[in-house]
Amino acid sequence: MKELYGVGILFFYFLKWPIVIGYPYLRLHGLSQNYILDALWLYCLFLIFKDFYMMLQKKKDNDKDSK
């Protein structure tokens, strides 16, 4: 499972923002239901939330260490 997670992070590192923003736009403009793209969109959304969480954790740890 760790290998799949690592490959996903590397593959979607540059694609997560265009997918998260572009896929809803395409769905609103006539793209039919596609379960694979839905899953990829959710995975990209998870990666973005993970990035924000890790950024907040790192900031919290840095603030704790500086005191």
Contacts in CASP RR format, 6 or more apart in sequence:
PFRMAT RR
TARGET T0000
AUTHOR 0000-0000-0000
METHOD contacts of the structure
MODEL  1
MKELYGVGILFFYFLKWPIVIGYPYLRLHGLSQNYILDALWLYCLFLIFK
DFYMMLQKKKDNDKDSK
8 43 0 8 1.000
8 47 0 8 1.000
9 47 0 8 1.000
12 19 0 8 1.000
12 43 0 8 1.000
12 44 0 8 1.000
12 47 0 8 1.000
15 44 0 8 1.000
16 44 0 8 1.000
16 47 0 8 1.000
16 48 0 8 1.000
17 44 0 8 1.000
17 48 0 8 1.000
19 40 0 8 1.000
19 41 0 8 1.000
19 44 0 8 1.000
20 41 0 8 1.000
20 44 0 8 1.000
20 45 0 8 1.000
20 48 0 8 1.000
23 31 0 8 1.000
23 37 0 8 1.000
23 40 0 8 1.000
23 41 0 8 1.000
24 41 0 8 1.000
END
